[in-house]
Amino acid sequence: MDLFDRAQECEALFRQDAIDHATRRQLKGPGRETCIDCGSPIPEARRCAVPGVERCIACQTELEDGI
């Protein structure tokens, strides 16, 4: 096994670990009707599209962007 094979094997293991971690964290259920940060109502379409949603789009965007 050469260096490139080992690097590919490590990358595949890291990727699978990241997928497994994200799958375990995934929230379930219908989610909240109001945002836990600002209290704004969360539209039903968002609650259906994102199981376990806790934040409105604006607050989730701020959280992800680190604003």
NORBEL-V356967 format. One line per field, one symbol per residue. ss: DSSP state (a for helix, b for strand, c for the rest). phi: phi as a letter, one per 30 degrees, with the letter a starting at -180 (. if undefined). burial: # if it has 16 or more other ideal C-beta (glycine too) atoms within 10 Angstrom, else .. Layout:
ss: ???
phi: ???
burial: ???
This chain:
ss: ccaaaaaaaaaaaaaaaaaaaaaaaccccccccbccccccbccaaaaaacccccccaaaaaaaaacc
phi: .ceddddddddddddddddddddddedbjdiddbddcciddceedddddbeiebbddddddddddid
burial: ..............................#...#......#....#.....####..##.......
